[in-house]
Amino acid sequence: MHHHHPPDWSIDEHSPELAAQIRSYGMEEGDVVLVGGSNTGVREAAVAANSAALELVG
């Protein structure tokens, strides 16, 4: 029973279109954008979603 995403959840599995957009943007602006800003925002969003889900379940 896995009701939570692992810490390194795959954006490709959950949001393939978003992943493609991030990669395209990263290619244009440089890898720093992909490694720094984009992944941080995605990870924070995932954590927020997990917190909301835990509150609903709990």
Sine and cosine of phi, psi and omega as CSV:
sin_phi,cos_phi,sin_psi,cos_psi,sin_omega,cos_omega
0.00,0.00,0.97,-0.23,-0.01,-1.00
-0.92,-0.38,0.98,-0.20,-0.02,-1.00
-0.98,-0.20,-0.01,1.00,0.00,-1.00
-0.79,-0.61,0.45,-0.89,0.04,-1.00
-0.99,0.17,0.61,-0.79,0.13,-0.99
-0.90,0.43,0.36,-0.93,-0.03,-1.00
-0.79,0.61,-0.63,0.78,-0.03,-1.00
-0.98,-0.22,0.79,0.61,-0.02,-1.00
-0.89,0.46,0.54,-0.84,-0.10,-0.99
-1.00,0.03,0.89,-0.46,0.06,-1.00
-0.92,0.39,-0.42,0.91,0.01,-1.00
-0.91,0.42,-0.57,0.82,-0.01,-1.00
-0.97,0.25,-0.64,0.77,-0.14,-0.99
-1.00,-0.03,-0.57,0.82,-0.05,-1.00
-0.58,-0.82,0.94,0.34,-0.06,-1.00
-0.85,0.52,-0.59,0.81,0.00,-1.00
-0.92,0.38,-0.67,0.74,0.03,-1.00
-0.90,0.44,-0.66,0.75,0.02,-1.00
-0.85,0.52,-0.67,0.74,0.01,-1.00
-0.90,0.43,-0.65,0.76,0.00,-1.00
-0.90,0.43,-0.68,0.73,0.01,-1.00
-0.89,0.45,-0.67,0.74,0.01,-1.00
-0.90,0.44,-0.68,0.73,0.00,-1.00
-0.88,0.47,-0.71,0.70,0.01,-1.00
-0.90,0.44,-0.67,0.74,-0.01,-1.00
-0.88,0.47,-0.62,0.79,0.01,-1.00
-0.89,0.46,-0.63,0.78,-0.05,-1.00
-0.97,0.23,-0.70,0.72,-0.13,-0.99
-1.00,-0.03,-0.27,0.96,-0.02,-1.00
0.92,-0.38,0.40,-0.92,-0.09,-1.00
-0.90,0.43,-0.40,0.92,-0.03,-1.00
-0.86,0.51,-0.62,0.79,0.01,-1.00
-0.89,0.45,-0.68,0.73,-0.04,-1.00
-0.92,0.39,-0.70,0.71,-0.06,-1.00
-0.96,0.27,-0.62,0.78,-0.09,-1.00
-1.00,0.01,-0.99,0.10,-0.14,-0.99
-0.88,0.48,-0.80,0.60,-0.14,-0.99
-0.88,0.47,-0.81,0.59,-0.05,-1.00
-0.89,0.46,-0.59,0.80,0.01,-1.00
-0.89,0.46,-0.72,0.69,0.00,-1.00
-0.89,0.45,-0.68,0.73,0.00,-1.00
-0.90,0.44,-0.70,0.72,-0.03,-1.00
-0.90,0.43,-0.66,0.75,0.01,-1.00
-0.90,0.44,-0.63,0.78,0.03,-1.00
-0.90,0.43,-0.63,0.77,0.01,-1.00
-0.91,0.42,-0.68,0.74,0.02,-1.00
-0.89,0.46,-0.67,0.74,0.01,-1.00
-0.89,0.45,-0.66,0.75,0.01,-1.00
-0.90,0.43,-0.65,0.76,0.01,-1.00
-0.89,0.45,-0.68,0.74,0.00,-1.00
-0.88,0.48,-0.69,0.72,0.00,-1.00
-0.90,0.44,-0.66,0.75,-0.01,-1.00
-0.91,0.42,-0.66,0.75,0.01,-1.00
-0.89,0.45,-0.63,0.78,0.01,-1.00
-0.91,0.42,-0.62,0.78,0.02,-1.00
-0.92,0.39,-0.69,0.72,-0.03,-1.00
-0.94,0.34,-0.69,0.72,-0.07,-1.00
-0.94,0.34,0.00,0.00,0.00,0.00
